[in-house]
Amino acid sequence: EPLAHLFHGCEQVWDVLKKLPLEVTLLTSSPQILGEVHPTAVLAGAVSVGAGAVIGPHVYIQGPVYIGKGAEIRQGAFVREYSIIGDNCILGHNSEVKGAIMLQGSQAPHFAYIGDSILGRGVNLGAGTKLANFKLQGDEIVIRHLGESYPTGLRKLGAIIGDGSSVGCNAVTAPGTLIGKNCWIYSLISLRGVIPASSIVKPSQGFEIVPIT
């Protein structure tokens, strides 16, 4: 993985997001545009675009942003500051990414929101997936798992999704959701907590019928 160095020295995986501003600034210190950029796209600030990458019509990129080789940023996407989109990734039409890392080959092809999140290699987000990154109360995000609490030191933290996992259409993850490698998350689910590797997560939502009074 060309971006593996980002995680060096991180005690917890979410710690990489704390140093992302510095890392992206270093990666874009001598920005180069080596890919294809549509004339209607706007690249503001320090933006590096790797060889073979394609930036589509009406894309807006607010640097500093690093885009790897062979990546595809489709029409109308919004890439906000301190984001890293790795080699051969896809960010789809009208999707938004902010302060996040997309590792090699990950895809969010349609109408996604990726805030303060990490997508592992080969992750696929179905259409309309939203990775929420801010609690309603606005306080620190704490990961709770197996009776233990892990304060993150972050008020904004989306989802961290392991290599090879797939998320179905119109799924929403709560702030601080951790999904292991090679998971399948069904469509139309509201997900939170820690999902072990190699799991299938299915919705089990019921409904209640109440008489009109």
C-alpha positions in Angstrom: 0.0 0.0 0.0 1.7 3.3 -1.1 0.1 5.2 1.8 1.0 2.7 4.5 3.5 5.2 6.0 0.6 7.4 7.1 -0.2 4.9 9.9 3.3 4.6 11.3 3.4 5.6 15.0 -0.4 5.4 15.4 -1.5 3.6 18.6 -5.1 3.5 17.4 -6.2 3.5 13.8 -8.1 6.8 14.2 -5.0 8.6 15.3 -4.0 8.9 11.7 -6.8 11.4 11.2 -5.2 13.7 13.9 -2.0 14.1 11.8 -3.8 14.2 8.4 -3.4 18.0 8.0 0.4 17.7 8.3 0.6 14.6 6.1 -1.5 16.1 3.3 0.5 19.3 3.5 3.7 17.3 3.1 2.3 15.3 0.2 1.2 18.4 -1.6 4.3 20.6 -0.8 5.3 20.5 -4.5 1.9 19.9 -6.2 1.9 18.4 -9.7 -1.0 17.8 -12.0 -0.1 14.7 -14.0 -3.6 13.5 -14.8 -6.4 14.7 -16.9 -8.5 17.7 -15.5 -11.7 18.8 -17.2 -11.7 22.5 -18.1 -14.8 23.1 -15.9 -13.2 21.6 -12.8 -11.9 23.9 -10.1 -8.7 23.1 -8.2 -8.1 25.6 -5.4 -5.0 25.6 -3.3 -2.4 22.9 -3.2 -3.7 19.9 -5.2 -1.6 17.0 -6.5 -3.1 14.7 -9.2 -1.3 11.5 -10.1 -0.6 10.1 -13.5 -3.6 8.6 -15.2 -6.1 10.2 -12.8 -9.2 11.8 -14.3 -11.0 14.8 -12.8 -14.4 15.2 -14.3 -16.6 18.1 -15.2 -17.6 20.6 -12.5 -15.6 18.9 -9.8 -14.5 21.3 -7.0 -11.3 20.4 -5.1 -10.3 22.6 -2.1 -6.7 21.9 -1.3 -4.6 20.7 0.2 -5.7 17.5 -1.4 -3.7 14.5 -2.7 -5.1 12.3 -5.5 -3.2 9.2 -6.5 -2.5 7.5 -9.8 -5.4 6.3 -11.9 -8.1 7.8 -9.5 -11.4 9.0 -11.0 -13.3 11.9 -9.6 -16.6 12.1 -11.3 -18.9 14.9 -12.3 -19.9 17.4 -9.6 -17.9 15.8 -6.8 -16.7 18.0 -3.9 -13.3 17.2 -2.4 -12.6 19.2 0.7 -9.3 20.0 2.4 -6.9 17.5 4.0 -8.3 14.5 2.0 -6.2 11.7 0.4 -7.7 9.7 -2.5 -5.4 6.9 -3.2 -4.4 5.1 -6.4 -7.3 3.7 -8.6 -10.0 5.0 -6.3 -13.4 6.3 -7.5 -15.3 9.2 -6.0 -18.6 9.4 -7.8 -21.1 12.0 -9.1 -22.2 14.5 -6.4 -20.2 12.8 -3.7 -18.4 14.7 -1.0 -15.2 13.8 0.9 -13.7 15.8 3.8 -10.6 15.1 5.9 -10.7 11.4 4.9 -8.4 8.7 3.5 -9.5 6.4 0.6 -6.9 3.7 0.3 -6.0 2.0 -2.9 -8.9 0.8 -5.0 -11.7 2.0 -2.7 -14.8 3.3 -4.3 -17.7 5.6 -3.5 -19.2 5.8 -7.0 -22.6 7.4 -6.3 -23.9 10.2 -4.0 -21.8 9.4 -0.9 -20.6 11.5 2.0 -17.3 10.5 3.5 -16.4 12.7 6.5 -13.3 12.2 8.7 -13.2 8.5 7.7 -10.9 5.8 6.5 -11.8 3.5 3.6 -9.5 0.4 3.4 -8.2 -1.1 0.2 -11.0 -2.3 -2.1 -13.8 -1.0 0.0 -17.0 -0.3 -1.9 -19.8 2.1 -0.7 -23.2 1.6 -2.3 -25.2 4.6 -3.7 -26.3 7.1 -1.1 -24.0 5.8 1.7 -23.4 8.5 4.4 -20.6 8.2 6.9 -21.8 10.6 9.6 -18.9 12.3 11.5 -20.5 14.6 14.2 -22.6 13.6 17.2 -25.8 15.5 17.8 -24.4 16.7 21.2 -21.1 17.7 19.5 -19.0 16.1 22.2 -16.0 13.8 22.0 -16.5 10.5 20.2 -15.8 7.5 22.4 -15.5 3.9 20.9 -17.2 1.3 23.2 -16.5 -2.3 22.6 -16.7 -5.5 24.9 -17.3 -3.4 28.0 -14.3 -1.1 27.3 -14.4 2.6 26.4 -11.8 4.2 24.1 -11.8 8.0 24.0 -10.7 9.1 20.6 -9.8 12.8 21.4 -11.9 13.7 18.3 -15.2 15.6 18.0 -15.4 14.6 14.4 -14.9 10.9 13.4 -16.8 9.1 10.7 -16.4 5.4 9.9 -13.3 3.3 9.6 -13.9 0.4 7.2 -11.5 -2.5 6.7 -10.1 -3.8 3.5 -12.5 -5.6 1.2 -15.7 -4.6 2.9 -18.8 -3.5 1.1 -21.6 -1.3 2.3 -25.1 -1.4 0.7 -27.1 1.4 -0.8 -28.4 4.2 1.4 -26.7 2.9 4.5 -25.8 5.3 7.3 -23.0 4.8 9.8 -23.1 6.7 13.1 -20.0 8.7 14.2 -17.2 6.4 15.3 -18.4 3.2 13.6 -15.6 0.6 13.1 -16.1 -2.1 10.4 -13.6 -5.0 10.1 -12.2 -6.5 7.0 -14.3 -8.4 4.4 -17.7 -7.4 5.8 -21.0 -7.1 4.0 -23.3 -4.4 5.2 -26.8 -4.7 3.8 -28.7 -1.7 2.3 -30.9 0.7 4.2 -29.3 0.1 7.6 -28.4 2.5 10.3 -25.2 1.2 11.8 -23.1 1.9 14.9 -20.5 0.3 17.1 -17.8 -2.2 16.2 -18.4 -4.8 13.5 -16.0 -7.8 13.6 -14.2 -8.9 10.5 -15.9 -11.2 8.0 -19.4 -10.4 9.3 -22.7 -9.9 7.4 -24.9 -7.2 8.9 -28.6 -7.5 8.0 -31.3 -5.0 9.0 -33.9 -6.3 11.5 -36.2 -3.3 11.7 -39.8 -3.9 12.7 -42.8 -1.5 12.8 -45.6 -0.7 15.1 -49.3 -0.1 14.2 -51.0 2.5 16.4 -54.7 3.3 16.1 -55.7 6.9 15.3 -57.4 8.5 18.3 
